[in-house]
Protein backbone atom coordinates (compact mmCIF):
# COMPACT_ATOMS: atom_id res chain seq x y z
CA UNK A 1 0.00 0.00 0.00
CA UNK A 2 1.27 3.46 -0.91
CA UNK A 3 2.33 5.52 2.11
CA UNK A 4 1.01 9.08 1.84
CA UNK A 5 1.73 12.11 4.01
CA UNK A 6 -0.39 15.26 4.17
CA UNK A 7 1.12 18.46 5.53
CA UNK A 8 -0.30 21.94 6.05
CA UNK A 9 2.25 24.75 6.34
CA UNK A 10 1.95 27.79 8.54
CA UNK A 11 2.37 30.25 5.67
CA UNK A 12 3.04 30.54 1.93
CA UNK A 13 6.77 31.09 2.37
CA UNK A 14 7.16 27.87 4.38
CA UNK A 15 5.17 26.00 1.72
CA UNK A 16 7.40 27.37 -1.05
CA UNK A 17 10.51 26.36 0.87
CA UNK A 18 9.21 22.82 1.43
CA UNK A 19 8.51 22.41 -2.29
CA UNK A 20 12.20 22.92 -3.07
CA UNK A 21 13.01 19.56 -1.52
CA UNK A 22 10.86 17.36 -3.77
CA UNK A 23 9.26 17.11 -7.22
CA UNK A 24 5.72 18.29 -7.85
CA UNK A 25 3.03 16.66 -9.98
CA UNK A 26 3.08 19.52 -12.50
CA UNK A 27 6.84 19.13 -13.02
CA UNK A 28 6.53 15.37 -13.44
CA UNK A 29 3.63 15.87 -15.85
CA UNK A 30 5.69 18.17 -18.05
CA UNK A 31 8.52 15.65 -18.06
CA UNK A 32 6.13 12.80 -18.86
CA UNK A 33 4.80 14.64 -21.93
CA UNK A 34 7.88 16.51 -23.20
CA UNK A 35 10.89 14.76 -21.64
CA UNK A 36 12.03 18.20 -20.43
CA UNK A 37 12.54 19.85 -17.06
CA UNK A 38 11.15 23.35 -16.70
CA UNK A 39 13.41 26.17 -15.59
CA UNK A 40 12.01 28.80 -13.19
CA UNK A 41 9.62 31.22 -14.83
CA UNK A 42 10.97 34.67 -15.68
CA UNK A 43 9.72 37.76 -13.91
CA UNK A 44 8.71 41.18 -15.16
CA UNK A 45 6.62 39.99 -18.12
CA UNK A 46 3.25 41.78 -17.90
CA UNK A 47 1.19 39.19 -19.80
CA UNK A 48 2.55 36.36 -17.65
CA UNK A 49 2.03 38.27 -14.42
CA UNK A 50 -1.54 39.09 -15.50
CA UNK A 51 -2.33 35.43 -16.22
CA UNK A 52 -0.87 34.28 -12.90
CA UNK A 53 -2.69 37.00 -10.97
CA UNK A 54 -5.98 36.08 -12.61
CA UNK A 55 -5.57 32.48 -11.52
CA UNK A 56 -4.71 33.51 -7.98
CA UNK A 57 -7.66 35.92 -7.76
CA UNK A 58 -10.34 33.89 -9.51
CA UNK A 59 -9.67 30.18 -9.00
CA UNK A 60 -11.51 30.20 -5.63
CA UNK A 61 -14.59 31.56 -7.44
CA UNK A 62 -14.29 28.81 -10.06
CA UNK A 63 -14.17 26.34 -7.17
CA UNK A 64 -17.48 27.76 -5.93
CA UNK A 65 -18.97 27.26 -9.40
CA UNK A 66 -17.79 23.66 -9.37
CA UNK A 67 -19.33 23.14 -5.93
CA UNK A 68 -22.67 24.36 -7.31
CA UNK A 69 -22.32 22.20 -10.43
CA UNK A 70 -21.74 19.00 -8.42
CA UNK A 71 -24.02 20.06 -5.54
CA UNK A 72 -21.17 19.97 -3.03
CA UNK A 73 -21.02 21.64 0.35
CA UNK A 74 -17.86 23.41 1.49
CA UNK A 75 -15.75 21.82 4.23
CA UNK A 76 -13.02 23.75 6.09
CA UNK A 77 -9.90 24.64 4.13
CA UNK A 78 -7.24 21.92 3.89
CA UNK A 79 -9.51 19.13 5.06
CA UNK A 80 -7.70 15.94 3.98
CA UNK A 81 -9.49 14.04 1.27
CA UNK A 82 -9.77 10.97 3.50
CA UNK A 83 -11.70 13.02 6.09
CA UNK A 84 -14.28 14.42 3.69
CA UNK A 85 -17.81 13.05 3.65
CA UNK A 86 -19.73 12.33 0.49
CA UNK A 87 -20.89 15.57 -1.13
CA UNK A 88 -18.18 17.71 0.47
CA UNK A 89 -15.26 19.62 -1.03
CA UNK A 90 -12.35 21.48 0.51
CA UNK A 91 -10.15 24.23 -0.94
CA UNK A 92 -6.47 23.41 -0.39
CA UNK A 93 -3.83 26.10 0.01
CA UNK A 94 -0.25 26.05 1.34
CA UNK A 95 -0.44 22.28 1.81
CA UNK A 96 0.52 19.14 -0.06
CA UNK A 97 0.43 15.36 -0.14
CA UNK A 98 3.69 13.50 -0.63
CA UNK A 99 4.69 9.93 -1.48
CA UNK A 100 7.88 7.92 -2.09
CA UNK A 101 9.37 9.04 1.24
CA UNK A 102 8.68 12.69 0.46
CA UNK A 103 10.31 12.68 -2.98
CA UNK A 104 7.12 13.53 -4.91
CA UNK A 105 4.34 15.90 -3.88
CA UNK A 106 0.95 17.15 -5.07
CA UNK A 107 -0.42 20.56 -4.11
CA UNK A 108 -4.15 20.29 -4.71
CA UNK A 109 -6.60 22.98 -5.70
CA UNK A 110 -9.66 21.15 -4.36
CA UNK A 111 -10.29 17.81 -2.69
CA UNK A 112 -13.80 16.40 -2.88
CA UNK A 113 -15.98 13.33 -2.57
CA UNK A 114 -18.32 13.20 -5.55
CA UNK A 115 -20.96 10.49 -5.65
CA UNK A 116 -19.05 8.58 -3.02
CA UNK A 117 -15.78 8.75 -4.99
CA UNK A 118 -12.73 10.52 -3.49
CA UNK A 119 -11.72 13.07 -6.11
CA UNK A 120 -9.38 15.95 -6.80
CA UNK A 121 -10.40 18.98 -8.81
CA UNK A 122 -7.71 20.78 -10.78
CA UNK A 123 -8.74 24.30 -11.80
CA UNK A 124 -7.40 25.73 -15.05
CA UNK A 125 -8.12 29.14 -16.57
CA UNK A 126 -6.98 30.02 -20.06
CA UNK A 127 -7.35 32.54 -22.86
CA UNK A 128 -8.80 29.63 -24.86
CA UNK A 129 -12.59 29.79 -24.86
CA UNK A 130 -13.07 26.01 -24.58
CA UNK A 131 -10.94 23.21 -23.16
CA UNK A 132 -10.91 21.58 -26.58
CA UNK A 133 -9.23 24.71 -27.98
CA UNK A 134 -6.25 24.47 -25.61
CA UNK A 135 -3.17 23.19 -27.45
CA UNK A 136 -3.07 19.39 -27.53
CA UNK A 137 0.28 19.10 -25.70
CA UNK A 138 -0.78 21.46 -22.93
CA UNK A 139 -4.15 19.74 -22.64
CA UNK A 140 -2.40 16.41 -22.17
CA UNK A 141 -0.13 17.94 -19.54
CA UNK A 142 -3.15 19.20 -17.62
CA UNK A 143 -4.69 15.72 -17.67
CA UNK A 144 -1.42 14.05 -16.69
CA UNK A 145 -0.88 16.49 -13.83
CA UNK A 146 -4.38 15.91 -12.48
CA UNK A 147 -3.98 12.14 -12.81
CA UNK A 148 -0.74 12.25 -10.86
CA UNK A 149 -2.30 14.46 -8.21
CA UNK A 150 -5.16 12.01 -7.84
CA UNK A 151 -2.81 9.11 -7.22
CA UNK A 152 -0.50 11.04 -4.90
CA UNK A 153 -3.45 12.16 -2.76
CA UNK A 154 -5.21 8.79 -2.82
CA UNK A 155 -8.16 9.98 -4.92
CA UNK A 156 -9.94 7.60 -7.28
CA UNK A 157 -10.85 10.17 -9.92
CA UNK A 158 -9.83 13.59 -11.11
CA UNK A 159 -11.76 16.52 -12.50
CA UNK A 160 -10.43 19.30 -14.71
CA UNK A 161 -12.47 22.43 -14.05
CA UNK A 162 -11.79 24.72 -16.99
CA UNK A 163 -12.91 28.33 -17.45
CA UNK A 164 -12.08 31.09 -19.92
CA UNK A 165 -9.84 33.98 -18.86
CA UNK A 166 -11.00 37.14 -20.67
CA UNK A 167 -8.04 38.90 -22.33
CA UNK A 168 -9.17 42.31 -20.99
CA UNK A 169 -10.19 41.09 -17.53
CA UNK A 170 -8.32 43.89 -15.75
CA UNK A 171 -10.70 46.41 -17.34
CA UNK A 172 -13.84 44.41 -16.56
CA UNK A 173 -16.17 44.57 -13.58
CA UNK A 174 -16.32 41.76 -11.06
CA UNK A 175 -19.84 41.00 -12.25
CA UNK A 176 -18.76 40.68 -15.89
CA UNK A 177 -15.77 38.46 -15.07
CA UNK A 178 -18.00 36.26 -12.93
CA UNK A 179 -20.45 35.90 -15.80
CA UNK A 180 -17.70 34.87 -18.24
CA UNK A 181 -16.38 32.26 -15.84
CA UNK A 182 -19.85 30.89 -15.13
CA UNK A 183 -20.77 30.68 -18.81
CA UNK A 184 -17.49 29.05 -19.86
CA UNK A 185 -17.12 26.52 -17.03
CA UNK A 186 -16.45 22.95 -18.17
CA UNK A 187 -15.82 19.93 -15.94
CA UNK A 188 -14.00 16.93 -17.42
CA UNK A 189 -14.06 13.81 -15.23
CA UNK A 190 -11.56 10.93 -15.49
CA UNK A 191 -10.96 7.80 -13.45
CA UNK A 192 -7.58 7.59 -11.76
CA UNK A 193 -5.07 6.16 -14.23
CA UNK A 194 -1.74 6.00 -12.33
CA UNK A 195 -0.32 3.45 -9.90
CA UNK A 196 2.72 3.39 -7.62
CA UNK A 197 4.97 1.48 -10.01
CA UNK A 198 4.22 3.91 -12.85
CA UNK A 199 4.98 6.92 -10.65
CA UNK A 200 8.19 5.33 -9.36
CA UNK A 201 9.31 4.63 -12.92
CA UNK A 202 8.50 8.17 -14.04
CA UNK A 203 10.34 9.67 -11.07
CA UNK A 204 13.40 7.49 -11.73
CA UNK A 205 13.38 8.47 -15.40
CA UNK A 206 13.08 12.15 -14.41
CA UNK A 207 16.05 11.92 -12.07
CA UNK A 208 18.16 10.16 -14.68
CA UNK A 209 17.22 11.98 -17.88
CA UNK A 210 16.02 15.49 -17.04
CA UNK A 211 19.07 17.47 -18.14
CA UNK A 212 17.27 19.03 -21.10
CA UNK A 213 15.22 22.05 -20.08
CA UNK A 214 12.31 23.70 -21.79
CA UNK A 215 12.88 27.25 -23.02
CA UNK A 216 11.12 30.26 -21.52
CA UNK A 217 9.35 30.97 -24.82
CA UNK A 218 7.74 27.53 -24.81
CA UNK A 219 6.67 27.87 -21.19
CA UNK A 220 5.13 31.25 -21.82
CA UNK A 221 3.28 29.99 -24.88
CA UNK A 222 1.81 27.21 -22.75
CA UNK A 223 0.87 29.35 -19.75
CA UNK A 224 -0.62 32.13 -21.85
CA UNK A 225 -2.49 29.74 -24.17
NORBEL-V204689 format. One record per residue. N is the residue number from 1. OMEGA is omega as a letter, one per 40 degrees, with the letter a starting at -180 (none if undefined). Layout:
# NORBEL-V204689
N	OMEGA
N	OMEGA
This chain:
# NORBEL-V204689
1	a
2	i
3	a
4	i
5	i
6	a
7	i
8	a
9	a
10	i
11	a
12	a
13	i
14	i
15	i
16	a
17	a
18	a
19	a
20	a
21	a
22	a
23	a
24	a
25	a
26	i
27	i
28	i
29	i
30	i
31	a
32	a
33	a
34	a
35	a
36	i
37	a
38	i
39	i
40	i
41	i
42	i
43	i
44	i
45	a
46	a
47	i
48	a
49	i
50	a
51	a
52	i
53	i
54	i
55	a
56	a
57	a
58	i
59	i
60	i
61	i
62	i
63	i
64	i
65	i
66	i
67	i
68	a
69	a
70	a
71	i
72	i
73	a
74	i
75	i
76	i
77	i
78	i
79	a
80	a
81	a
82	i
83	i
84	i
85	i
86	i
87	i
88	i
89	a
90	i
91	i
92	a
93	a
94	i
95	i
96	i
97	i
98	i
99	i
100	i
101	i
102	a
103	a
104	a
105	i
106	i
107	a
108	i
109	a
110	i
111	a
112	i
113	a
114	a
115	a
116	a
117	i
118	a
119	i
120	i
121	i
122	a
123	i
124	i
125	a
126	i
127	i
128	a
129	i
130	i
131	a
132	a
133	i
134	i
135	a
136	a
137	a
138	i
139	i
140	i
141	i
142	a
143	i
144	i
145	a
146	i
147	i
148	i
149	i
150	a
151	a
152	a
153	a
154	i
155	i
156	i
157	i
158	a
159	i
160	i
161	a
162	i
163	a
164	i
165	a
166	a
167	a
168	a
169	a
170	i
171	a
172	i
173	i
174	a
175	a
176	i
177	i
178	a
179	i
180	a
181	a
182	a
183	a
184	a
185	i
186	i
187	a
188	a
189	i
190	i
191	i
192	a
193	i
194	i
195	a
196	a
197	i
198	a
199	i
200	a
201	i
202	i
203	i
204	i
205	i
206	a
207	a
208	a
209	a
210	i
211	i
212	a
213	i
214	a
215	i
216	a
217	i
218	i
219	a
220	i
221	a
222	a
223	a
224	i
225	none
